[in-house]
Amino acid sequence: MGFLKRLFGGDSVEDRGMYFYVRCTACREPIRVRVDPMNDLSPVYEGDEDEETAYEVRKQLLGTRCYKLIEGYWRFDKRKRLIGSEIEGGNEITAAEYEAETAASVQQP
């Protein structure tokens, strides 16, 4: 019974995602990117050992205003903490900038 309750939404599950924010250079649209550290990260093996030295994720992003594809690349250390990022076709923005811009676009007719 507990399994069915969790499966169909009886108990809420904590969101373990990491969120990053990007602005398209072509249309200036802010885009939120979700990365699940348990499923999206790929291990990076450097050197002769078979042990992960870091993690990385690549995501292709497409907004709703234009058809320009944005390539996002994020790199994490062994503890899955962000250590670097590269965005092609866009720029990183803060969560506050994203919230302000999306709130302003909702208020405009």
C-alpha positions in Angstrom: 0.0 0.0 0.0 2.8 2.4 0.9 4.5 1.7 -2.5 1.3 2.7 -4.4 0.9 5.8 -2.3 4.5 6.9 -3.2 4.1 5.9 -6.8 0.9 7.9 -7.3 1.8 11.0 -5.3 0.6 10.2 -1.8 4.0 11.2 -0.2 5.9 14.1 -1.6 9.6 13.4 -2.5 12.2 16.0 -1.9 13.6 17.6 -5.0 17.4 16.7 -5.1 18.0 18.6 -8.3 20.6 21.3 -8.8 19.4 24.4 -10.7 21.4 26.6 -13.1 20.2 29.6 -15.0 21.2 30.7 -18.5 20.2 33.6 -20.7 20.1 33.0 -24.5 22.4 35.4 -26.4 20.0 35.6 -29.4 16.6 36.4 -27.8 17.7 37.2 -24.1 15.2 34.6 -22.7 16.1 33.3 -19.3 16.2 29.5 -19.0 16.3 27.3 -15.9 18.3 24.1 -16.1 17.8 21.2 -13.7 20.5 18.7 -13.1 19.9 15.5 -11.1 23.2 14.7 -9.4 22.2 11.1 -8.9 21.3 10.4 -12.6 22.6 13.1 -14.9 26.3 13.3 -13.9 28.8 11.3 -15.8 32.0 10.2 -14.1 35.4 11.5 -15.4 38.4 9.2 -15.2 41.8 10.8 -15.3 45.1 9.0 -14.9 45.8 5.3 -14.7 43.3 4.5 -11.9 39.8 3.3 -12.3 38.5 5.8 -9.8 36.3 8.8 -10.6 38.2 12.0 -10.3 35.3 14.3 -11.2 31.9 14.4 -12.8 30.4 16.3 -15.7 27.2 17.0 -17.5 26.3 18.4 -20.9 22.9 19.7 -21.7 21.4 21.1 -24.9 19.0 23.8 -24.1 16.2 25.3 -26.2 14.0 28.1 -25.0 10.5 29.0 -26.1 11.2 32.3 -27.9 13.7 31.2 -30.5 15.2 28.1 -32.1 18.9 28.8 -31.1 20.4 25.8 -29.4 22.4 26.5 -26.3 25.1 24.0 -25.1 25.7 23.9 -21.4 28.6 22.1 -19.8 29.1 21.8 -16.0 32.0 20.1 -14.2 31.9 18.9 -10.6 34.4 17.6 -8.1 34.4 14.1 -6.5 31.8 15.3 -3.9 29.6 16.6 -6.7 30.2 20.3 -6.0 30.3 22.6 -9.0 33.9 23.6 -10.0 33.3 25.0 -13.5 31.0 25.7 -16.3 30.9 26.7 -20.0 27.9 28.0 -21.9 27.9 28.2 -25.7 25.2 30.4 -27.1 24.2 31.8 -23.8 25.4 33.4 -20.5 25.0 32.2 -16.9 22.7 34.3 -14.8 21.8 34.2 -11.1 18.7 32.7 -9.7 17.6 36.2 -8.6 18.0 37.5 -12.1 16.0 34.6 -13.5 13.2 35.1 -10.9 13.0 38.8 -11.6 12.9 38.4 -15.4 10.3 35.6 -15.4 8.1 37.5 -12.8 8.3 40.6 -15.0 7.3 38.7 -18.2 4.3 37.2 -16.4 3.0 40.6 -15.4 3.3 42.1 -18.9 0.2 41.4 -21.2 
